[in-house]
């Protein structure tokens, strides 16, 4: 008799435990939705996309120079720097415009096969122009840009 009574008590306790600890799945879904904020995909600006393209291009040029190759052409349309939509909170300033014009000329000089200036020096001058601008306008990518310099 003890054996069946203890089994009944155990079964009753288990049943009570399950009843009080279980939540309705719709309640769980509702609380999960309230706790987790909706994720919003970041859309980079035209300028950010252009800068990322210039970074990739200069990384490729760096590798060519390190390998002893001479870059032949520049596939980037650098004039887009004057018209690309800027990231939120940023605007073209007179300082920014002056840096852009110097950068465009220095970037063009990298592929100038008639230049008397050493290729590595022209390339590093271009990257230093990037750094100079980013020290005044948008400081975030400076560590990444520094990696482009040829030592």
Secondary structure, DSSP 8 states (H G I E B T S, - for coil): -HHHHHHHHHHHHHHHHHHHH---HHHHHHHHHHHS---------HHHHHHHHHHHHHHHHHHHHHTT---------GGGGGTS---TT----HHHHHHHHHHHHHHHHHT-TT-SS-HHHHHHHHHHHHHHHHHHS--TTHHHHHTTS--
